[in-house]
Amino acid sequence: MTMTNVVPRGDTVLRSVLHLADLAPHEGGYQWRLTDGAAHLHVDVPDSPSAVLLGVGAVLHHLRIALAAAGWSALISRGTTPSDPTHIASIRAVRQQPTTEQVAMAAAISVRAGEHADFSETAVPWTVLNRLAAQARGEGAQLDVVLDHETRLRLLRRTKAVENAGVVVVIGGRPGEELAAGAALSAVLLMGTVWGLLGCQLPVRPNVARQVIGPDLVPQVVLRLGYPRT
């Protein structure tokens, strides 16, 4: 008897990729529970800080990408319930063919997690930056490149990096949309890795970052992106 037609259950696949989801940039404060054939994501406390929710958004995106590369789509139901305000999302897996982009991003998960941000002074092309901005928009957030030299220096303050190396970007979103900003952070870092970029988070410094994205959005993430020094 051959086993070639045996398809694993969705909850088995979910269990197998949770370690990849946990490689997303996050500050902890969450936990997984596997019940009823689904993965349930909970925060440790109700009304968790924005930084925790941002990380949860990145974890969910990593999970979506890892599932997609394994041939599954993630059906995500978000939101808390009155009976359990710590519940953030339920994820079920259904069969679906991955795209080439999803496979490449999934391969970048473990690569990105081990990299050190030692930037060269090679400029990042605008074609690449525009595609990263499209990744952020696809997750419901906005990515803006910091063009003003003085603003850039203020965002880089107290960082150990070559002043002219890499590019600084700000990811912003609507108030209360930390999960979307976290997903955008994950998407930008993974796709940036696919294109050979390093990426590291910088302190947000809201008063400075808001000058980049405008008054209607909340600055959630500041990233430095660039090519590695060889």
N, C-alpha and C positions, 0 to 999 in steps of 0.2 A: 504494500500500500504506500503510495506516495503522499507527501504533505504539501505539494506545490500549490494546491488550491485553498489551503487553510489561511484564513484572514484573521489577524489578531483582533481581539475586542478593543473597542475604543478606550476603555478604562486602562487596559494593559499598555496601550500606546502612550496614553497620558502619563502613566507612572514612569515610563521609560525616558521621557523627555523633560521631566520637571527639573532635573539637575542642570539642563541647558538653560531653562528659564531663569534659574537662580544665578546664572552668570551675568545677568543684566546689572547695570549700575544701580545700586539701591542702598538704603540705609537700614535695612531690616524692618522690624515692626510688623511683619506679616507671617502667615503660615498657611500651608496647604492641608486640605482634608479631602480624601478620596472616598466618596460614598455614592451609591446609586448610579454607578457607571460614569460619574463626572468628577472633575477636580473643582473643589470649592476654595476660593481664595478669601482669607479672612485677615483683617488687621488685628493687631493685638488689643487695641483699645478703640472705642468709638471716638469720632472726631479726631482722627489721627492728624499729626502735623502735615503741612503741605509737602515737606521733604519726603515723608513716608509714602504719601499718595503718588508723588512723582515717580518714586522707585517702583511702586506697584504697577504703574502704567508701563514702565520699561519692561518689567518682568512679564506682563501679559503679552507685550509685543514679541519678546523673545520666544515665548511659548507658541504664539501663532506661527512664527517663522520656523521653529523647530518641528512643529507638527506638519507644516506644509511640506517641508523637505522630506519628511517620512511618508508623504502621500496622504495626508489627512488635512482637513479644514477644521478650524476651531469655531464652534458655535458658542459665542460668549454672551451670557446674560448678565448685565451689570446692574448694580444697585443694591442698597441695603433693604432690609425688611424690618418692620416694627418689632418682630419677635427676636431679631438678631442684628443689631446695628453694626456688628463687626463684619458682617458678610459683604464682600465687595463684588464678587463675580462668580459665576458658575460656568465651567467650560466643558463642552462635550465634543468629541471627535467624530467626524464623518469622513468617509472616503472622498478624496479629490486629488487629481493630478497636480503636482507642483509646477510652478513656472521656473524658467531658468534663473530668473532674478531671485526667487525665494531660495532655491538650492544654494546659490552663491552667498546669499546673506546668512543662511544657516551655517555654512562652512566658516563664515567669519566670526561666529559666536566665540568659539574656543580660541581663535587666533587673537581677537581683540582683547579678550580677558587677560592675556598674558603679556600685553605689550607695554613698553615704557615710552613715555612721550618725550623723545629726544628729537626735536624738530630741526630740519635743515632750512636753509633760506630759499629753497625753491618755491616759486610762487604757485599757488593753487589756481588753476584756470577758472574763469567765470563759467565755462560750460559745466564744469564739475559742481561748482557752488550752486548754480541754477538747478541742477538735478537733485542736489541735497535739499534745496528749498522745496522742490516738488515732493520729496519724501515727507517732509514736515507737513506740508499742506494736505497730503493724503491721509494724515493722522489727525487732522483738525487743528493744526497749530501753524505758526508762522516763523520762518527763519529769516533773519536780516543780518547782513554782513556789516560789521562796524567799519565805517569808512573814515570817520574823523580820527585823526592821529591822536589828539589829546584824549578823546574818549577811550580809545584803545589802550593808551598807557594807563589810564585810571582803572580800567578793568583788569589790566595785567599787574597792577600794583601788588608788591610782595610776592610775586611769582618768580621762580628761578628759571628764567628762560631768556634766550637771545631776543632782544627787543624787536628785531625785524623778521623773526622766523614765524612762519605760519600765519593763519588768518583767524580773527576772532569773530564769532557769530553769536547772536542772541536768539533763543527760541522763546516766543511769547504765545500766550493763549488767553482765552476769555477767563474772567474770574471764576474760580471754582472748577476749572477744567484741567486739574493737575494730571489726571490719568491720560488725557490726550497729549499733553506736553511730554509726559514720560514716554509714551509710545513714539512720539516724534524724536525724542532723544535717542531711543533705541534704534529707530529706523535710520537716522542720520549717522550714528556711529557705525552701524553694521554696513550700510552702503558705502560710507567713507572708507571702511576697511577693505571692502571689495575693490575700490579704486586706488588702493595703496596708501591711504591717508592714516595718520595717527590722530587720535582725538582725546582730549582730556578736559574735564570740567574745571571751571574756574569759579571763584566766589561770584554770586550774582550781582551784588551791590545795586539794589533796586533803583536808587535815585539816579545812578549813572546809566544803567541798562535801559531804563524807561525812555531815555532820550533817543535810543536807537529804534525802538519799536512803536513809539507814539503813546498817547495817553489812554487809548481805548483797550489796550491789552496789558496783561500782567507779565513781566519778565520772569520766566520760570527757570531757564537754563542759560548759562554762558559757556561756550565751548571754544577751545583753541584747536584748530585743525591744520594739519600740514603734513608734508612728506617726511619720512624718517631720515635722519642723518646717516650717511653711508661712509 
